């Protein structure tokens, strides 16, 4: 089917809503480029609506606050992530897991409570319910804060939930795109020993020298893969392309966890024996709740000051270039 170019439109065709009593209006300073933006723009997930304004890693400065907003003020630096509303009455919302709310509204390509489309951060301004706005630590550069609002929380949340933060344990990270880079840096901040698995030999230097990975293995190197069998405590799989799973399951120790955060277009397959015979666990995770996303921002602001953010910004520039190449029809696999 033909794909409509969402950017061919008059500049004044799309406008943000008026600030409501519980809303805030933010002047956008930076917005990250996520691979899911490319998927949405290109109709790869089959649910895109046009015209579309992508962007869900939005950072800026508060321009206006609604009359009932008391915890944000004009001039404050803030961020908006992947969702802008949830019902606040279901079990998931009660547990601070708003990302699993069946009525959640995405930052863009969604339908707001008033029936109008939601538009993302590739814009000059953004209006959002204050419950879904995050405070950016004062010592965190705004440009470096952006990636934590999606890729950062997407890898941070499963590490916390699945008990993958114990210092000295080993973590395998499959793929070194945006999610993979964030996974490595978060893991090193937790004191884990990290092995990166990638199909791209050219990423080894960045993986070791910039991100701090302890080891780097080319996924097609059968000899090194064989030597790594049953040596890794947990694995985070960030790859969004179809790839073999059994090979990586074999790398886990007994009781190891294999957690997926990438979303391939087609189903993945693995042998039940790869899990049963070693009591391994296969799981998944989607983003993080509002409080948990604030936690990772504070974690980076307090625990690592500027170092983590500035290094990640360097990595993010590389990944953004790869994502733009993917949109233009060049190499689209960040692995």
C-alpha positions as CSV (number, residue, x, y, z in Angstrom):
1,X,0.0,0.0,0.0
2,X,1.1,3.6,-0.6
3,X,2.4,5.3,2.5
4,X,1.4,9.0,3.0
5,X,4.3,11.3,3.8
6,X,3.2,12.7,7.2
7,X,5.5,15.7,6.9
8,X,4.0,17.1,3.6
9,X,1.5,19.5,5.1
10,X,1.0,23.2,5.9
11,X,2.9,24.3,9.0
12,X,-0.2,25.5,10.6
13,X,-2.3,22.4,9.9
14,X,-1.7,20.8,13.3
15,X,-2.1,22.7,16.6
16,X,-1.8,21.6,20.2
17,X,-4.9,21.8,22.4
18,X,-5.5,24.7,24.8
19,X,-4.0,24.3,28.2
20,X,-6.5,22.7,30.5
21,X,-6.6,23.1,34.3
22,X,-4.5,20.0,34.9
23,X,-2.3,20.5,31.8
24,X,1.1,22.0,31.3
25,X,2.5,23.5,28.1
26,X,6.1,22.8,27.3
27,X,8.4,24.6,24.8
28,X,10.2,21.7,23.2
29,X,14.0,21.9,23.2
30,X,15.0,18.4,22.3
31,X,13.3,15.2,21.1
32,X,15.0,11.9,20.6
33,X,14.6,9.7,17.5
34,X,13.4,6.2,18.3
35,X,13.4,3.3,15.9
36,X,9.7,2.9,16.7
37,X,9.1,6.3,15.1
38,X,10.4,4.8,11.9
39,X,8.2,1.8,12.3
40,X,5.1,4.1,12.8
41,X,6.0,6.4,9.9
42,X,6.5,3.5,7.5
43,X,3.3,1.7,8.7
44,X,5.4,-1.4,9.7
45,X,3.1,-2.1,12.7
46,X,-0.1,-1.7,10.7
47,X,-1.8,0.9,13.0
48,X,-0.5,4.3,11.9
49,X,-2.7,7.2,11.4
50,X,-1.8,10.2,9.2
51,X,-1.0,13.1,9.4
52,X,1.4,12.1,12.2
53,X,3.8,14.0,14.4
54,X,6.2,11.4,15.9
55,X,8.4,11.8,18.9
56,X,8.1,10.5,22.5
57,X,11.4,11.4,24.1
58,X,10.5,15.0,24.6
59,X,12.5,17.5,26.7
60,X,11.8,21.2,27.1
61,X,11.0,24.1,29.4
62,X,7.7,24.8,31.0
63,X,5.9,27.6,29.2
64,X,2.4,27.5,30.9
65,X,0.8,25.6,33.7
66,X,-2.9,25.0,34.3
67,X,-4.7,26.6,37.2
68,X,-4.9,23.4,39.2
69,X,-1.2,22.4,38.7
70,X,0.9,23.0,41.8
71,X,4.0,20.8,41.4
72,X,5.4,22.4,38.2
73,X,6.2,26.0,37.5
74,X,7.0,28.1,34.4
75,X,10.7,27.9,33.5
76,X,11.2,24.4,34.9
77,X,12.9,21.8,32.7
78,X,10.6,18.8,32.1
79,X,10.1,15.8,29.9
80,X,7.3,13.8,28.4
81,X,7.7,10.1,27.5
82,X,5.7,7.5,25.5
83,X,2.3,8.0,27.0
84,X,0.2,11.0,28.0
85,X,-2.8,9.5,29.8
86,X,-4.1,6.4,31.6
87,X,-7.4,5.6,33.3
88,X,-5.9,5.8,36.9
89,X,-8.6,3.3,38.1
90,X,-7.4,-0.1,36.9
91,X,-5.0,-2.4,38.7
92,X,-2.0,-1.5,36.6
93,X,-2.5,2.2,37.2
94,X,-2.9,1.5,41.0
95,X,0.4,-0.4,40.9
96,X,2.2,2.4,39.2
97,X,2.4,0.4,35.9
98,X,0.5,2.9,33.7
99,X,2.1,1.5,30.6
100,X,0.0,-1.6,30.9
101,X,-3.3,0.3,31.3
102,X,-5.7,-1.0,28.7
103,X,-7.0,2.5,28.1
104,X,-3.6,4.2,27.9
105,X,-3.1,7.0,25.4
106,X,0.2,7.1,23.5
107,X,2.1,10.4,23.1
108,X,1.4,10.3,19.3
109,X,-0.6,8.3,16.9
110,X,-3.3,7.9,19.7
111,X,-6.7,9.4,20.4
112,X,-7.0,11.9,23.3
113,X,-9.8,11.9,25.8
114,X,-11.6,14.6,23.8
115,X,-11.4,12.4,20.6
116,X,-8.7,14.4,18.9
117,X,-5.4,12.9,17.7
118,X,-2.3,13.1,19.9
119,X,0.8,14.7,18.4
120,X,4.4,14.0,19.6
121,X,7.6,15.9,20.2
122,X,8.7,16.7,16.7
123,X,7.2,20.1,17.3
124,X,7.8,23.5,18.9
125,X,5.4,23.1,21.8
126,X,3.6,20.2,23.6
127,X,0.6,20.1,25.9
128,X,0.2,17.3,28.4
129,X,-1.6,16.3,31.6
130,X,0.8,17.1,34.4
131,X,0.5,13.5,35.8
132,X,2.6,12.3,32.8
133,X,5.2,15.0,32.9
134,X,8.6,14.3,34.5
135,X,11.1,16.6,36.2
136,X,14.6,16.7,34.7
137,X,17.4,16.9,37.4
138,X,19.2,20.3,37.3
139,X,22.6,18.7,36.7
140,X,21.3,16.7,33.7
141,X,21.9,18.3,30.2
142,X,18.6,18.5,28.4
143,X,19.9,16.9,25.2
144,X,21.3,14.0,27.1
145,X,18.1,13.5,29.2
146,X,15.9,12.7,26.1
147,X,17.0,9.0,25.5
148,X,16.1,8.0,29.1
149,X,12.5,8.7,28.5
150,X,12.1,5.6,26.2
151,X,15.2,3.5,25.6
152,X,16.5,4.2,29.1
153,X,13.4,3.2,31.0
154,X,12.8,0.3,28.6
155,X,16.0,-1.4,29.8
156,X,16.1,0.0,33.4
157,X,12.6,-1.3,34.3
158,X,13.2,-5.0,33.5
159,X,16.6,-5.0,35.2
160,X,14.9,-3.8,38.4
161,X,11.8,-6.0,38.1
162,X,13.6,-9.2,37.2
163,X,16.3,-8.8,39.8
164,X,19.1,-8.2,37.3
165,X,20.9,-5.5,39.3
166,X,23.0,-7.5,41.7
167,X,26.6,-6.2,41.6
168,X,29.1,-8.7,40.2
169,X,26.5,-10.7,38.2
170,X,26.8,-11.0,34.4
171,X,24.4,-9.6,31.8
172,X,24.3,-10.3,28.1
173,X,23.0,-7.5,25.9
174,X,21.9,-8.6,22.4
175,X,22.0,-5.8,19.9
176,X,23.7,-2.4,20.1
177,X,21.2,0.1,18.9
178,X,19.5,2.6,21.1
179,X,18.1,0.1,23.6
180,X,21.4,-1.9,23.7
181,X,23.5,1.2,24.4
182,X,21.3,2.2,27.3
183,X,21.2,-1.3,28.6
184,X,25.0,-1.5,28.7
185,X,25.4,1.9,30.5
186,X,22.6,1.1,33.0
187,X,24.1,-2.3,33.7
188,X,27.6,-0.9,34.3
189,X,26.1,1.7,36.7
190,X,24.6,-1.3,38.6
191,X,28.1,-2.9,38.7
192,X,27.3,-5.8,36.3
193,X,29.8,-7.6,34.1
194,X,28.4,-7.0,30.6
195,X,28.9,-8.9,27.3
196,X,27.5,-7.4,24.1
197,X,26.4,-9.6,21.3
198,X,26.2,-8.0,17.9
199,X,26.3,-8.8,14.2
200,X,28.4,-5.6,13.6
201,X,32.2,-6.0,14.2
202,X,32.6,-2.2,13.9
203,X,30.7,-1.7,17.1
204,X,33.3,-3.4,19.3
205,X,35.4,-0.3,19.9
206,X,32.4,1.8,21.0
207,X,31.1,-1.1,23.1
208,X,34.3,-1.5,25.1
209,X,35.8,2.0,25.1
210,X,32.8,4.3,25.3
211,X,30.1,2.2,26.9
212,X,32.4,0.2,29.2
213,X,31.3,-3.4,28.1
214,X,33.6,-6.1,29.5
215,X,33.3,-8.4,26.5
216,X,32.1,-8.3,22.9
217,X,31.1,-11.3,20.8
218,X,30.0,-11.4,17.2
219,X,26.8,-13.3,17.1
220,X,27.9,-15.4,14.1
221,X,31.2,-16.5,15.7
222,X,30.2,-20.1,16.5
223,X,33.5,-20.8,18.4
224,X,33.0,-17.9,20.8
225,X,29.3,-18.5,21.2
226,X,30.1,-22.1,22.1
227,X,32.7,-21.0,24.6
228,X,30.2,-18.7,26.2
229,X,27.5,-21.4,26.8
230,X,26.0,-21.5,30.4
231,X,28.2,-18.5,31.5
232,X,25.8,-15.6,31.7
233,X,23.3,-14.9,34.5
234,X,20.8,-12.9,32.5
235,X,20.2,-11.5,29.0
236,X,18.3,-8.5,27.6
237,X,17.4,-8.9,24.0
238,X,17.0,-5.5,22.3
239,X,16.9,-6.6,18.6
240,X,13.8,-5.7,16.6
241,X,14.6,-8.0,13.7
242,X,13.9,-11.7,13.5
243,X,16.8,-13.7,14.9
244,X,17.5,-17.1,16.5
245,X,16.6,-17.4,20.2
246,X,17.9,-20.9,21.1
247,X,21.5,-19.8,20.5
248,X,21.2,-17.1,23.1
249,X,19.2,-19.2,25.6
250,X,22.1,-21.6,25.6
251,X,24.3,-18.9,27.0
252,X,22.3,-18.6,30.2
253,X,23.2,-20.4,33.5
254,X,20.7,-22.4,35.3
255,X,17.8,-20.1,36.5
256,X,18.9,-17.5,34.0
257,X,16.4,-15.0,32.6
258,X,16.0,-14.0,28.9
259,X,14.1,-10.7,28.7
260,X,12.9,-9.3,25.4
261,X,12.4,-5.6,24.9
262,X,12.8,-5.4,21.1
263,X,9.7,-6.0,18.9
264,X,10.4,-7.9,15.7
265,X,7.8,-7.8,12.9
266,X,7.4,-11.6,13.0
267,X,7.2,-14.1,15.9
268,X,10.3,-15.6,17.3
269,X,10.7,-19.4,18.0
270,X,12.7,-21.4,20.5
271,X,12.8,-25.0,21.7
272,X,11.0,-25.7,25.0
273,X,14.0,-27.8,25.9
274,X,16.2,-24.8,25.9
275,X,14.2,-23.4,28.8
276,X,13.0,-26.6,30.7
277,X,16.3,-28.4,31.0
278,X,18.0,-25.5,32.8
279,X,15.0,-23.8,34.5
280,X,15.5,-20.7,32.4
281,X,12.9,-18.0,32.2
282,X,11.8,-16.1,29.0
283,X,10.0,-12.8,29.7
284,X,9.4,-9.4,28.3
285,X,8.9,-5.8,29.5
286,X,7.3,-2.6,28.1
287,X,8.6,0.8,29.1
288,X,8.1,1.7,32.7
289,X,5.6,3.6,34.9
290,X,5.6,7.3,35.6
291,X,7.3,6.9,39.0
292,X,9.9,4.5,37.7
293,X,10.7,6.8,34.8
294,X,11.3,9.6,37.2
295,X,13.5,7.2,39.2
296,X,15.9,6.6,36.3
297,X,16.2,10.3,35.6
298,X,17.0,10.9,39.3
299,X,19.3,7.8,39.3
300,X,21.3,9.3,36.5
301,X,21.3,12.8,38.0
302,X,22.5,11.7,41.4
303,X,24.4,8.5,40.9
304,X,26.4,9.4,37.8
305,X,26.1,13.1,37.6
306,X,27.0,14.3,34.1
307,X,29.2,11.3,33.0
308,X,26.5,8.9,32.1
309,X,24.3,11.4,30.2
310,X,27.1,12.9,28.2
311,X,28.6,9.6,27.1
312,X,25.1,8.4,26.2
313,X,24.5,11.5,24.1
314,X,27.5,10.6,22.0
315,X,26.1,7.2,21.6
316,X,22.7,8.5,20.8
317,X,23.9,10.6,17.9
318,X,25.3,7.5,16.3
319,X,22.0,5.6,16.8
320,X,19.9,8.5,15.5
321,X,22.0,8.5,12.3
322,X,21.4,4.8,12.0
323,X,17.7,5.4,12.5
324,X,17.5,8.1,9.9
325,X,19.4,5.8,7.5
326,X,16.8,3.2,8.1
327,X,14.0,5.7,7.3
328,X,15.8,6.5,4.1
329,X,16.0,2.9,3.1
330,X,19.6,2.2,4.1
331,X,20.7,-0.4,6.6
332,X,17.8,-0.7,9.1
333,X,19.1,-3.3,11.6
334,X,20.6,-1.9,14.8
335,X,22.2,-5.0,16.1
